[in-house]
Amino acid sequence: MPLAQSKLTAQGQISVPAEIRKRLGVGPGAALEWDEEGGRIVVRRAGRFTSADVHRAVFPGGRPKTRTLAELKEGLRRSVRTRRARR
């Protein structure tokens, strides 16, 4: 049983049903992306990420350990030595 239905206008436009808008968390002006996956067309909210989303992706274990300036400089020195070392 389909979740909802829409009609296509002569100009190729559709209205997104209220239930679908609620599930996707979209409103006026929101961007949707269309993709094909396994022979099906999938509609999803376009990827717009908040700074919190980016932070969770970069630091999946939570907030990183606070480091002193001396520790940061030493880490940079080690990194440069490793990258510039003769092989």
N, C-alpha and C positions, 0 to 999 in steps of 0.2 A: 504494500500500500504506500503510495507516494506521500511524502511529508507535506507538500504543497504544490500548487500549479500556478503557472503564469502564462499569459498570452503574449505573443510577439506582435508588435505593431507593424504597419507598413514600412516604417522607417528603420526597423530592426531593433527596436527598443523593447525592454521588458520591465515589469515592476517586480521588485523582490518582495515576496509576501512577508507580513509582519513577523510571523513565527521564525522565518529564516533570518531576518534582520536581527531579531533578539538573540538567536543562537550564535550568529557571527559577531554580534556586538558592533554592528555598523549603523550609521545614520546618514543623513543627507551629506553629500559630498565625499563619502567614503569610497575608496578604491577597492574593487574586487578583481581578483585574477582568475583566469580560466586556464585549466591545464588538462591534459589527457593522461590518464593513468590506467593502464591495463584495459584499453578499449572503452573506458568511461570518461565522461567529461566531469571534472571536479571544479567547483567554484569555491574559492576561499577568500578571506580578507587578505588584501595585499600586505606584504611584509613591511610594517612600520614598527620600528622598535624604539622603546623608551630607553633611557639611560640605565634603568634598573634591569631591563632585559639583557642589555649588553654586558652589564656587570655580572649577572648570573652566568652568562655564557663564558666570560673570561675567567671568572673565579667561582667554579662550581662548588668548591669546598667552603664557600662563605668568604668573609672578609679576610684579606691577606694579612700576614703578620706585619706589624709596624717595624720599620727598620730605621736605624740612625743614618745620618749623612755619611759617616765613616764606613758603615756596612755597604751602603749603596756604591760609594766610590770604589771600595775593594772589589765588589762584584763586577763593576765595569772594567777594572784593571784585569781581573781574571779572564773576563770574556774577550777583551782585546788581545791579551797574550795568547789565548787559545786560538783565536781566529787568525792571528798574524804569525803564529809559530811556523817555522820552516818544516817542511815535510821531508 
